[in-house]
């Protein structure tokens, strides 16, 4: 009986000892930096999935209802305007556009000008292609000013709403920032080289993603703050009528335009003649010299033929006398 009690006591002690060892092992594993990191990462990504639903729209909670209202009142709209205008006063319009852009606090992102060329035809006119960045709150004032000082031929506007993309990107960045802070804490607590290497590798990935998202957010902010205006300016002799003309107006206008074209052609022909007088004189001298030489050669040929004919007659006369 005593032996049975001793064996039972030893078995109980052994069982308790094994349970204690297993509990300590599991506690040590769960307290390791890698285990903490995995748990924290799961919590972070669970939180991240709560920011958006399957359609990409912003989820609203009772605690975040105030911030959600702020997002709706401050929509992220990217405005783009494509505009073609014409003018008789090219230099004045170009200077006015540059001055207006600077006055409104915008800037010229790109500008190409063409000053015309006599080698491409006398009808070649000047034009300019500009990419302008105008503060969004001043866009309407700028477009109204351009419409006043020029004749608008074509005008189109496009508005892109990037509010959802912006909110999702900001939310994802906040999640990554929180994860970055926790990783720094775990690195400070890490005791082995393997743990430090693992955590720092993940930290590098997190920082790269954060920098990429911040760059995208800055790009969005710039496009939202400054609207883009593609402006094309063309110099013309006559402005395009804004109101559609009647049949008789088109006939009379076409007749007058034909007369103007004839007068323009005569003027251009006279200008061409005056400009090319030196070449014409040179060609005239060359032609005269060639004509004189040909005449001289022709006379000489005729004289030789006459002499040959005379010689033949004399020879025939001598033959008859003999």
C-alpha positions in Angstrom: 0.0 0.0 0.0 2.8 2.4 0.9 4.5 1.6 -2.4 1.4 2.4 -4.4 1.0 5.7 -2.6 4.6 6.5 -3.4 4.2 5.7 -7.0 1.0 7.8 -7.2 2.8 10.7 -5.6 5.8 10.5 -8.0 3.4 10.3 -11.0 1.6 13.4 -9.8 4.8 15.4 -9.3 6.1 14.4 -12.8 2.9 15.5 -14.4 3.0 18.9 -12.6 6.6 19.3 -13.6 5.9 18.7 -17.3 3.0 21.1 -17.3 5.2 23.8 -15.7 7.9 23.2 -18.3 5.4 23.4 -21.2 3.8 26.6 -19.8 7.2 28.3 -19.4 8.2 27.3 -22.9 5.0 28.7 -24.3 5.3 31.9 -22.3 8.8 32.4 -23.5 7.8 31.8 -27.1 5.0 34.2 -26.9 7.2 36.8 -25.2 9.8 36.7 -28.0 10.0 39.7 -30.4 9.0 37.7 -33.4 5.9 36.4 -31.7 5.0 39.9 -30.5 5.6 41.3 -34.0 3.4 38.6 -35.7 0.6 39.4 -33.2 0.9 43.1 -33.6 1.1 42.8 -37.4 -2.2 40.8 -37.5 -3.9 43.4 -35.3 -2.6 46.2 -37.5 -3.7 44.6 -40.8 -7.1 43.8 -39.2 -7.4 47.4 -38.4 -6.3 48.4 -41.9 -9.0 46.3 -43.5 -11.6 48.2 -41.5 -10.8 51.5 -43.2 -12.3 50.5 -46.5 -15.0 48.2 -47.8 -14.9 46.0 -51.0 -15.9 48.9 -53.2 -13.2 51.3 -52.0 -15.6 53.7 -50.3 -14.8 55.1 -46.8 -16.3 53.2 -43.9 -17.8 55.5 -41.2 -17.9 54.5 -37.5 -19.6 56.4 -34.7 -16.3 57.4 -33.2 -15.0 58.6 -36.6 -18.1 60.3 -37.8 -16.7 63.8 -37.2 -13.5 63.1 -39.3 -15.7 61.5 -42.0 -17.7 64.7 -42.3 -14.5 66.7 -42.7 -13.4 64.4 -45.6 -16.7 65.0 -47.4 -16.5 68.8 -47.1 -13.0 68.8 -48.4 -13.2 66.8 -51.5 -10.0 66.2 -53.5 -10.9 67.4 -57.0 -8.3 67.6 -59.8 -9.4 70.1 -62.5 -7.9 70.1 -66.0 -8.8 72.7 -68.7 -8.0 72.5 -72.4 -8.4 75.8 -74.2 -7.6 77.1 -77.7 -7.8 80.9 -78.5 -6.9 83.2 -81.3 -5.9 86.8 -81.4 -4.7 89.6 -83.7 -2.4 91.0 -81.1 -0.1 88.0 -80.4 2.6 89.7 -78.3 0.1 91.6 -76.1 -1.9 88.5 -75.4 1.2 86.4 -74.5 2.4 89.1 -72.1 -1.1 89.4 -70.6 -1.3 85.7 -69.9 2.1 85.6 -68.3 1.3 88.6 -66.1 -2.1 87.1 -65.1 -0.6 83.8 -64.1 2.0 85.5 -61.9 -0.6 87.8 -60.3 -2.8 84.8 -59.3 0.1 83.0 -57.7 0.4 80.3 -60.4 3.3 79.3 -62.6 4.1 78.3 -66.2 5.1 74.6 -66.2 5.8 74.4 -69.9 5.9 76.8 -72.9 6.6 76.4 -76.6 6.4 79.3 -79.1 6.7 79.5 -82.9 7.5 82.8 -84.4 6.7 81.9 -88.0 9.1 81.3 -90.9 9.2 82.7 -94.5 10.7 79.3 -95.6 7.5 77.5 -94.6 5.2 79.9 -96.6 4.3 83.5 -96.3 1.0 82.6 -94.6 2.8 81.1 -91.6 1.6 82.7 -88.4 2.9 82.7 -84.8 1.5 80.5 -82.1 2.3 79.3 -78.6 1.5 76.2 -76.6 1.5 76.6 -72.8 0.9 74.4 -69.8 -0.2 76.6 -66.9 -0.7 75.7 -63.2 -3.3 78.0 -61.6 -4.5 77.9 -58.0 -7.9 76.1 -58.0 -9.7 79.0 -56.2 -8.5 81.4 -59.0 -9.2 79.2 -62.0 -12.6 80.7 -62.8 -11.1 84.2 -62.7 -8.3 83.2 -65.0 -10.5 81.6 -67.6 -12.8 84.6 -67.6 -9.9 86.9 -68.1 -8.6 84.9 -71.0 -12.0 84.8 -72.6 -12.2 88.6 -72.4 -8.8 89.4 -74.0 -8.9 86.7 -76.7 -11.3 84.8 -79.0 -12.0 81.4 -77.6 -12.2 78.7 -80.3 -12.3 75.6 -78.2 -12.8 75.0 -74.5 -13.1 71.8 -72.4 -12.9 71.0 -68.7 -12.4 67.8 -66.8 -12.8 67.1 -63.1 -11.4 64.0 -61.5 -12.5 63.1 -57.9 -9.7 61.4 -56.1 -11.1 61.8 -52.6 -11.5 58.0 -52.0 -8.0 57.2 -53.3 -6.6 60.0 -51.1 -8.4 58.8 -47.9 -7.4 55.2 -48.5 -3.8 56.1 -49.1 -3.7 58.3 -46.0 -5.3 55.5 -43.9 -2.8 53.0 -45.1 0.0 55.3 -44.4 -1.2 55.8 -40.8 -1.4 52.0 -40.3 2.2 51.7 -41.6 3.4 54.5 -39.3 1.9 52.7 -36.3 3.5 49.5 -37.3 6.8 51.3 -37.7 6.7 52.7 -34.2 5.9 49.2 -32.8 8.8 47.7 -34.8 11.2 50.2 -33.3 10.0 49.2 -29.8 10.5 45.5 -30.6 14.0 46.1 -32.0 14.9 47.9 -28.8 13.6 44.8 -26.8 15.2 42.2 -29.1 18.0 40.1 -27.6 19.2 37.9 -30.6 20.8 38.8 -33.9 18.2 36.8 -35.8 15.3 38.8 -34.2 17.0 42.1 -35.0 17.7 41.2 -38.6 14.1 40.0 -39.1 12.6 43.1 -37.6 14.9 45.6 -39.4 14.2 43.9 -42.7 10.5 44.5 -42.2 11.2 48.0 -40.9 13.0 48.8 -44.2 10.0 47.6 -46.2 7.6 49.6 -44.1 9.7 52.8 -44.5 9.9 52.3 -48.3 6.1 52.0 -48.5 5.6 55.1 -46.3 7.9 57.2 -48.5 6.1 56.0 -51.7 2.7 56.8 -50.2 3.9 60.3 -49.0 5.2 61.0 -52.5 1.8 60.0 -54.0 0.0 62.2 -51.5 2.2 65.1 -52.3 1.4 64.6 -56.0 -2.3 64.5 -55.3 -2.0 67.7 -53.2 -0.2 69.6 -55.9 -2.7 68.6 -58.6 -5.6 69.5 -56.4 -4.1 72.8 -55.2 -3.0 73.9 -58.7 -5.4 73.2 -61.6 -3.8 72.4 -65.0 -4.6 74.6 -68.0 -3.4 73.6 -71.5 -3.6 76.9 -73.5 -3.0 77.1 -77.2 -2.7 80.6 -78.7 -2.8 81.2 -82.5 -2.2 84.5 -84.3 -4.7 85.2 -87.0 -5.6 88.0 -89.4 -9.3 87.6 -88.9 -11.1 86.2 -85.8 -13.4 83.3 -86.1 -17.1 84.4 -85.8 -18.6 83.4 -82.5 -22.2 83.4 -83.9 -23.0 81.1 -86.9 -23.5 83.2 -90.1 -26.4 83.1 -92.5 -26.1 82.0 -96.1 -25.9 85.6 -97.5 -23.4 86.5 -94.8 -21.3 83.5 -95.8 -21.5 84.4 -99.5 -20.6 88.1 -98.9 -17.9 87.1 -96.4 -16.5 84.5 -98.8 -16.5 87.1 -101.7 -14.7 89.7 -99.6 -12.2 87.0 -98.5 -11.5 86.0 -102.1 -10.8 89.7 -103.0 -8.5 89.9 -99.9 -6.7 86.7 -101.0 -6.2 88.1 -104.5 -4.8 91.4 -103.1 -2.7 89.4 -100.7 -1.3 87.2 -103.5 -0.5 90.3 -105.6 1.3 91.9 -102.7 3.2 88.7 -102.0 4.2 88.4 -105.7 5.5 92.0 -105.7 7.4 91.4 -102.5 8.9 88.2 -104.0 9.9 90.1 -107.2 11.6 92.9 -105.2 13.3 90.5 -102.9 14.6 88.3 -105.7 15.8 91.1 -108.0 19.5 90.2 -107.5 18.9 86.6 -108.5 16.8 87.7 -111.5 19.6 90.0 -112.7 22.1 87.2 -112.4 19.9 84.9 -114.4 19.2 87.6 -116.9 22.9 88.2 -117.5 23.5 84.4 -117.9 20.6 84.1 -120.3 21.8 87.0 -122.4 25.3 85.6 -122.6 24.0 82.2 -123.6 21.8 83.8 -126.3 24.7 85.8 -127.7 27.0 82.8 -127.7 24.4 80.8 -129.5 23.8 83.5 -132.0 27.5 83.8 -132.7 27.8 80.0 -133.1 24.8 80.1 -135.5 26.3 82.9 -137.6 29.7 81.1 -137.8 28.0 77.9 -138.8 26.0 79.7 -141.6 29.2 81.4 -142.8 31.1 78.1 -143.0 28.2 76.5 -144.9 28.2 79.4 -147.4 31.9 79.2 -147.9 31.6 75.4 -148.5 28.8 76.0 -151.0 30.9 78.6 -152.8 33.9 76.4 -152.9 31.8 73.6 -154.3 30.4 75.8 -157.1 33.9 77.0 -158.0 35.1 73.5 -158.2 32.2 72.6 -160.5 32.9 75.6 -162.8 36.6 74.6 -163.2 35.6 71.1 -164.1 33.3 72.3 -166.8 36.0 74.6 -168.3 38.4 71.8 -168.5 
